[in-house]
Amino acid sequence: MLDKNGIAKRIAKEVKNGYYVNLGIGIPTLVANFVRDDIQVEFQSENGVLGMGPFPFEGEEDADIINAGKQTITTLPGASFFDSATSFSMIRGKHVHLTILGAMEVAENGDIANWKIPGKMVKGMGGAMDLVASAENIIVAMMHTNKRGESKLLKRCSLPLTGVGCVTKIVTNLAVIEIKNNAFHLLERAPGVSVEEIKASTEGTLVVQGEIPEMDI
């Protein structure tokens, strides 16, 4: 079973040379720490940063350099800063190759709910609305079940939707799953996790074909 860093490390293998990548709040922000050194990748944050690096070491933080989640970040040589209008023009213009988001629920048809729990105060949907509407390659980083042990991979989302039919792949603490043909397709299982455990933790339709390999991370 993976922890949050393990999920981020596995997702980092999906990042290819030359990609522009948007990292959402939560687990996705950890992905920048695990990208291979031999490829060139530009990480984008919708608050207006292109060229994010790993998180800073303690004591080296600059409070003026933050990501969309208001966490302090580092920037790489050649990084640029710009206003939100330019940032969202980049997103809406489909200039981002890969979007990595957290989620509270994902449905078997690719719907995602990641912005609101009814009854809890939130400021709004924010940039997630534009990301899910514009991105063509969305990977979700999430825990497979909630704190009550209930599946977060569902037949239909119960929470307010952020986007419809937009998620392409999910990496959880238990598995790597692709969404296609209105079903979850199991690609890999986390170290020490059985296919049966993944089935038991998935409410939506889970397709298992052949021998499922263990993740190589």
C-alpha positions as CSV (number, residue, x, y, z in Angstrom):
1,M,0.0,0.0,0.0
2,L,1.2,3.5,-0.9
3,D,1.4,6.6,1.2
4,K,0.9,10.1,-0.3
5,N,4.5,10.3,-1.4
6,G,4.2,6.9,-3.0
7,I,1.2,8.0,-5.0
8,A,3.0,11.1,-6.1
9,K,6.1,9.1,-7.1
10,R,4.0,6.7,-9.2
11,I,2.2,9.6,-11.0
12,A,5.6,11.2,-11.7
13,K,6.3,8.3,-14.1
14,E,3.4,9.6,-16.2
15,V,5.2,12.9,-16.8
16,K,7.0,13.0,-20.1
17,N,9.8,15.1,-21.5
18,G,8.6,18.5,-22.8
19,Y,5.3,18.4,-20.8
20,Y,3.6,21.4,-19.3
21,V,1.9,20.1,-16.2
22,N,-0.6,21.7,-13.8
23,L,-0.5,20.4,-10.2
24,G,-3.6,20.7,-8.1
25,I,-3.8,21.1,-4.4
26,G,-2.9,18.3,-2.0
27,I,-1.1,15.1,-3.2
28,P,-0.5,16.5,-6.7
29,T,1.9,19.2,-5.4
30,L,4.2,16.4,-4.3
31,V,4.7,15.1,-7.8
32,A,7.4,17.8,-8.6
33,N,9.6,16.2,-6.0
34,F,9.8,12.9,-7.9
35,V,10.2,13.8,-11.6
36,R,13.2,12.3,-13.3
37,D,16.3,14.6,-13.6
38,D,16.9,13.7,-17.2
39,I,13.7,15.2,-18.6
40,Q,12.6,18.8,-19.0
41,V,9.2,19.5,-17.5
42,E,7.4,22.8,-16.8
43,F,5.1,22.8,-13.8
44,Q,2.3,25.4,-13.9
45,S,0.2,26.8,-11.1
46,E,-3.0,28.7,-12.0
47,N,-2.1,31.6,-9.7
48,G,0.4,32.6,-12.3
49,V,3.7,30.5,-12.1
50,L,5.4,28.5,-14.8
51,G,8.6,26.7,-13.8
52,M,7.8,25.4,-10.3
53,G,10.4,23.3,-8.6
54,P,10.3,21.0,-5.5
55,F,9.1,22.3,-2.1
56,P,11.7,24.4,-0.3
57,F,13.8,23.1,2.6
58,E,12.8,24.3,6.0
59,G,14.3,27.8,6.6
60,E,14.6,28.5,2.9
61,E,11.0,29.4,2.2
62,D,10.0,32.7,0.5
63,A,6.5,33.7,1.5
64,D,6.1,35.6,-1.8
65,I,6.5,32.5,-3.9
66,I,3.5,30.2,-3.5
67,N,1.3,27.8,-5.5
68,A,-2.4,27.9,-5.9
69,G,-2.8,26.2,-2.5
70,K,-0.8,29.0,-0.9
71,Q,2.1,26.7,-0.1
72,T,5.6,28.1,-0.4
73,I,7.4,26.7,-3.5
74,T,10.7,27.0,-5.3
75,T,11.2,28.0,-8.9
76,L,13.6,26.7,-11.4
77,P,16.0,28.8,-13.6
78,G,13.9,30.4,-16.4
79,A,10.7,30.4,-14.3
80,S,8.1,33.1,-15.1
81,F,5.3,34.9,-13.2
82,F,2.2,36.3,-14.7
83,D,-1.4,37.4,-13.9
84,S,-4.3,35.0,-13.5
85,A,-5.8,36.1,-16.9
86,T,-2.7,34.8,-18.7
87,S,-2.6,31.7,-16.6
88,F,-6.2,30.8,-17.4
89,S,-5.6,31.6,-21.1
90,M,-2.9,29.0,-21.0
91,I,-5.3,26.5,-19.4
92,R,-8.4,27.3,-21.5
93,G,-6.2,27.3,-24.7
94,K,-5.3,23.7,-24.0
95,H,-1.6,24.4,-23.7
96,V,-1.2,22.1,-20.6
97,H,-0.4,18.5,-21.5
98,L,-1.2,16.9,-18.2
99,T,-3.4,18.0,-15.2
100,I,-3.0,16.2,-11.9
101,L,-5.8,16.8,-9.4
102,G,-7.0,15.5,-6.0
103,A,-10.6,14.3,-5.6
104,M,-13.1,13.4,-3.0
105,E,-15.0,11.1,-5.5
106,V,-14.6,9.8,-9.0
107,A,-17.3,8.0,-11.0
108,E,-16.8,5.1,-13.4
109,N,-17.7,7.3,-16.3
110,G,-14.9,9.8,-15.5
111,D,-17.0,12.4,-13.5
112,I,-15.0,14.1,-10.7
113,A,-16.1,15.8,-7.5
114,N,-13.3,17.7,-5.8
115,W,-14.5,21.1,-4.7
116,K,-17.4,21.0,-2.2
117,I,-18.9,19.0,0.6
118,P,-22.5,20.1,1.3
119,G,-22.8,22.0,4.5
120,K,-19.1,23.1,4.6
121,M,-18.0,26.6,3.8
122,V,-16.0,27.0,0.6
123,K,-14.9,30.0,-1.4
124,G,-15.9,28.5,-4.7
125,M,-14.9,26.0,-7.3
126,G,-11.9,28.0,-8.3
127,G,-9.5,27.0,-11.1
128,A,-10.6,23.3,-11.0
129,M,-13.6,24.3,-13.1
130,D,-11.4,25.5,-15.9
131,L,-8.9,22.7,-15.6
132,V,-11.5,19.9,-15.9
133,A,-13.3,21.7,-18.8
134,S,-10.2,22.2,-20.8
135,A,-7.7,19.5,-20.0
136,E,-7.6,16.3,-22.2
137,N,-5.3,14.3,-19.9
138,I,-6.4,14.3,-16.2
139,I,-4.9,12.0,-13.6
140,V,-6.4,12.0,-10.2
141,A,-4.3,11.4,-7.1
142,M,-6.4,10.2,-4.2
143,M,-7.0,7.7,-1.4
144,H,-9.0,4.7,-2.6
145,T,-11.4,4.9,0.4
146,N,-12.5,7.6,2.8
147,K,-11.8,7.7,6.6
148,R,-14.9,5.5,7.1
149,G,-13.5,2.9,4.8
150,E,-16.1,3.7,2.1
151,S,-15.0,3.6,-1.6
152,K,-14.3,6.9,-3.3
153,L,-14.4,5.2,-6.8
154,L,-18.1,5.1,-7.4
155,K,-20.8,4.2,-9.9
156,R,-22.0,7.8,-9.6
157,C,-20.6,10.7,-7.6
158,S,-22.8,11.7,-4.6
159,L,-21.0,15.1,-4.1
160,P,-21.5,18.2,-6.4
161,L,-19.6,17.6,-9.6
162,T,-16.5,19.6,-10.7
163,G,-16.4,18.0,-14.2
164,V,-18.2,15.4,-16.3
165,G,-16.5,12.5,-18.1
166,C,-13.1,14.1,-17.9
167,V,-10.8,11.8,-15.8
168,T,-8.5,9.5,-17.7
169,K,-6.6,7.8,-15.0
170,I,-6.5,7.4,-11.2
171,V,-3.6,6.6,-8.9
172,T,-4.6,5.6,-5.4
173,N,-2.9,4.1,-2.4
174,L,-4.1,0.7,-3.7
175,A,-3.9,0.8,-7.5
176,V,-3.4,2.5,-10.9
177,I,-6.8,2.6,-12.7
178,E,-7.7,3.7,-16.2
179,I,-11.2,5.0,-17.0
180,K,-12.6,3.9,-20.4
181,N,-15.9,2.6,-21.7
182,N,-17.7,3.8,-18.5
183,A,-15.7,1.5,-16.2
184,F,-12.6,1.4,-14.0
185,H,-9.9,-0.8,-15.6
186,L,-7.3,-2.1,-13.2
187,L,-3.7,-1.6,-14.6
188,E,-1.4,-2.0,-11.6
189,R,-1.7,-2.8,-7.9
190,A,0.3,-1.3,-5.1
191,P,3.0,-3.3,-3.4
192,G,1.5,-5.8,-1.0
193,V,-2.1,-5.2,-2.2
194,S,-4.2,-8.0,-3.8
195,V,-6.6,-7.7,-6.6
196,E,-9.3,-8.9,-4.2
197,E,-8.6,-6.0,-1.8
198,I,-8.9,-3.5,-4.7
199,K,-12.2,-5.1,-5.8
200,A,-13.6,-4.9,-2.3
201,S,-12.6,-1.2,-2.0
202,T,-14.2,-0.2,-5.4
203,E,-17.9,0.5,-5.6
204,G,-18.0,1.2,-9.3
205,T,-17.5,-1.4,-12.1
206,L,-13.9,-2.7,-12.0
207,V,-12.6,-4.5,-15.0
208,V,-9.7,-6.9,-14.3
209,Q,-8.1,-8.6,-17.3
210,G,-5.2,-11.0,-17.0
211,E,-2.4,-10.9,-14.5
212,I,-2.2,-7.5,-12.8
213,P,1.4,-6.4,-12.2
214,E,2.6,-4.8,-9.1
215,M,3.7,-1.1,-9.4
216,D,7.3,-0.5,-10.1
217,I,8.2,2.7,-8.1
